[in-house]
Amino acid sequence: MTACRPRSPTSATSSKVTAFCSPSTAATARASRRIAKWLLDNDRGEFVRDRDGYDQVLRRAFGKVNLAIRDDYSRVPYTFIIGVSQK
């Protein structure tokens, strides 16, 4: 199901009204959860860690560690951990 709403003309000379359509939020959320679950179930990484695990590994070599968990870096629903470290 898609929700559409009219979009105002972008310039004074344009009289054309377009529609902005987006998938329903609930359907998108369900699909995202299914895709994310499949990716996690089929991830063949042997060294997958949580935030504390990555922090421990990086602190062995670096004095200052800053970690951020993000889920908005990809069109595919997946969680990334970004580490910025300094000696």
Secondary structure, 3 states (H helix, E strand, C coil): CEEEEEECCCCCCCCCCEEEEEECHHHHHHHHHHHHHHHHHHCCCCCCCCHHHHHHHHHCCCCEEEEEEECCCCCCCCCEEEEEEEC
